[in-house]
Amino acid sequence: QVQLVESGGGLVQAGGSLRLSCAASGSFFSINTMAWYRQAPGKQRELVAFSGGAGTTNYADSVKGRFTISRDNAKNTVYLQMNILKPEDTAVYYCHANIAARGTNWSYWGQGTQVTVAS
């Protein structure tokens, strides 16, 4: 089985920074894509940042220029560097990975990590 374990959430003042990490472990062939989503209370889960093959990345308009997604393929880990945080960034952040294993592709989610930005 594959597990995604997140870390790095917490409480920060507006304007501050946090770095989230998500490490994939278990038995698999390769990781196709990794991404970060977030869900604020009463809202739908939304894509924050995406990392595809060949270094491609995409960001939600609301975080462009402030957040950076990166991957360490040797460690099967994805990071989300969040700068100039705003109260509206407060949410539970979830890691997602599309992973090749047992002859097909599988979708996995992390358990979520809370990010709270105080004004």
C-alpha positions in Angstrom: 0.0 0.0 0.0 1.0 3.6 -0.6 0.8 6.3 2.1 1.2 10.1 1.8 2.4 11.7 5.0 2.1 15.5 5.3 3.9 17.8 7.7 4.6 21.5 8.2 1.2 23.0 8.9 0.6 25.4 11.8 -0.4 28.9 13.0 1.3 31.9 11.4 0.8 35.6 11.3 -0.3 37.3 8.1 2.7 38.0 5.9 4.6 35.0 7.3 5.7 31.8 5.6 5.2 28.1 6.0 6.6 25.1 4.2 4.5 21.9 3.8 6.0 18.6 3.0 4.4 15.4 1.7 6.3 12.1 1.5 5.1 9.0 -0.4 6.0 5.6 1.0 5.1 2.1 0.1 5.4 -0.1 -2.9 5.0 1.5 -6.2 6.7 1.9 -9.6 6.7 5.7 -10.0 5.0 8.9 -9.1 3.3 10.6 -12.1 2.0 13.8 -10.6 1.8 15.4 -7.1 -0.3 18.3 -6.1 -1.6 20.3 -3.1 -5.3 21.0 -2.5 -6.9 22.9 0.3 -10.4 23.1 1.8 -11.6 25.9 4.0 -14.6 25.5 6.3 -17.8 25.5 4.3 -16.0 25.5 0.9 -15.2 23.0 -1.7 -11.7 21.5 -1.9 -9.7 23.4 -4.5 -6.4 22.9 -6.3 -3.6 25.1 -5.0 -0.6 23.8 -6.9 0.3 21.0 -9.3 3.5 19.4 -10.3 3.4 17.2 -13.4 6.0 15.5 -15.5 9.1 17.2 -16.9 8.9 19.9 -14.3 5.6 21.4 -15.3 3.7 23.3 -12.6 0.4 25.1 -12.3 -1.0 27.3 -9.6 -4.3 28.7 -8.6 -4.6 32.4 -9.4 -5.0 33.2 -5.8 -1.5 31.9 -4.9 0.5 32.8 -7.9 3.7 34.6 -7.0 3.4 33.6 -3.3 3.4 29.8 -3.3 6.0 27.5 -4.9 5.6 23.7 -5.4 8.7 21.6 -5.8 9.6 17.9 -5.8 12.5 15.8 -4.6 12.1 12.7 -6.7 14.8 10.9 -4.9 12.8 11.2 -1.6 9.4 10.9 -3.3 8.5 14.1 -1.6 6.6 17.2 -2.7 6.9 20.6 -1.0 4.8 23.7 -0.9 6.6 26.8 0.1 4.0 29.4 1.1 5.1 33.0 1.5 3.2 36.3 2.2 0.4 34.2 3.8 -3.0 35.8 4.0 -5.9 35.0 6.4 -7.8 33.7 3.4 -5.2 31.0 3.0 -6.5 29.4 6.2 -7.6 25.8 5.3 -6.7 22.2 5.6 -4.1 21.4 3.0 -4.1 18.0 1.4 -1.4 16.3 -0.6 -2.4 14.3 -3.7 -0.4 11.9 -5.8 -1.1 10.0 -9.0 1.1 6.9 -8.7 1.9 4.0 -11.0 1.7 0.7 -9.3 0.6 -2.9 -10.1 0.2 -2.1 -13.7 -2.1 0.9 -13.4 -2.4 4.4 -12.0 -3.8 5.1 -8.6 -4.9 8.3 -6.8 -3.8 8.8 -3.2 -4.6 11.6 -0.6 -2.7 12.6 2.5 -4.5 13.0 5.8 -4.4 16.8 5.6 -2.6 19.4 7.6 -4.1 22.6 9.1 -2.8 25.9 8.1 -4.1 28.9 10.0 -3.1 32.5 9.2 -3.9 35.0 11.8 -4.7 38.6 10.8 
